[in-house]
Amino acid sequence: SLASVRLPKNLTLISFRTFQGCVNLTTIEASSFSITTLDNSTLDGFKNLLINAGFSTSNPDDMISDRQHMYQDMYYDWRIWARTRDVDGRCPLFTAAARCLKWSHVK
């Protein structure tokens, strides 16, 4: 049975229920956090690991587009999202700001 796992470097979202039922899983390795011994005695073990690594239940794409989709079991890595670039080479927050600004505001 599964005792350790290595998560991909480009992981941007994951459910805290991903490893539910993996009672022998003790080690999770990911770029978002160092090699970690998982407290798998409760469902909150992996959830706490994600929160401590900076994951959030808020979807960053929903935040900048003013959508209200909250998936309670999904956690998003904002740090990876914030470092992404669009086709123009801009960060997501700069793209959102550019969409919101009118030419009359920048005069």
HUFEN-V667166 format. One record per pair of residues at least 12 apart in sequence whose C-alpha atoms are under 10 Angstrom apart, sorted by the first residue. I is the first residue (numbers start at 1). J is the second residue. Records with the same first field share a line. If there is no record, write none. Layout:
I=J + J
This chain:
1=22 + 23 + 24 + 25
2=19 + 22 + 23 + 24 + 25 + 26 + 27
3=22 + 23 + 24 + 25 + 26 + 27 + 28
4=22 + 24 + 25 + 26 + 27 + 28 + 29 + 35 + 36 + 37 + 38
5=19 + 25 + 26 + 27 + 28 + 29 + 30 + 35
6=27 + 28 + 29 + 30 + 31 + 35
7=28 + 29 + 30 + 31 + 32
8=29 + 30 + 31 + 32
9=29 + 30 + 31 + 32 + 80
10=30 + 31 + 32 + 77 + 80 + 81
11=30 + 31 + 32 + 76 + 77 + 80 + 81
12=32 + 55 + 59 + 75 + 76 + 77 + 78 + 79 + 80 + 81
13=55 + 56 + 57 + 59 + 74 + 75 + 76 + 77 + 78 + 80 + 81
14=50 + 55 + 57 + 73 + 74 + 75 + 76 + 77
15=46 + 47 + 50 + 57 + 71 + 72 + 73 + 74 + 75 + 76
16=43 + 44 + 45 + 46 + 47 + 48 + 49 + 50 + 51 + 72 + 73 + 74 + 75
17=43 + 44 + 46 + 47 + 73 + 74
18=46 + 47 + 73 + 74
19=40 + 43 + 46
20=40 + 42 + 43 + 44 + 45 + 46
21=40 + 43
22=40
23=39 + 40 + 41 + 42
24=38 + 40
25=37 + 38 + 39 + 40
26=38 + 39 + 40
27=39 + 40
28=46 + 49
30=53
31=53
32=50 + 52 + 53 + 54 + 55 + 77 + 79 + 80
33=49 + 50 + 52 + 53 + 54
34=53
36=49
37=49
47=73 + 74 + 75
50=75 + 76 + 77
51=75 + 76 + 77
53=77
54=75 + 76 + 77 + 78 + 79
55=74 + 75 + 76 + 77 + 78 + 79
56=74 + 75 + 76 + 77 + 78
57=69 + 70 + 71 + 72 + 73 + 74 + 75 + 76 + 77 + 78
58=70 + 71 + 72 + 74 + 75 + 76 + 77 + 78
59=71 + 74 + 75 + 76 + 77 + 78 + 81
60=76 + 77 + 78 + 81 + 82 + 92 + 93
61=78 + 81 + 92 + 93 + 96
63=93 + 96
64=92 + 93 + 95 + 96 + 97 + 100
65=96 + 99 + 100
81=93
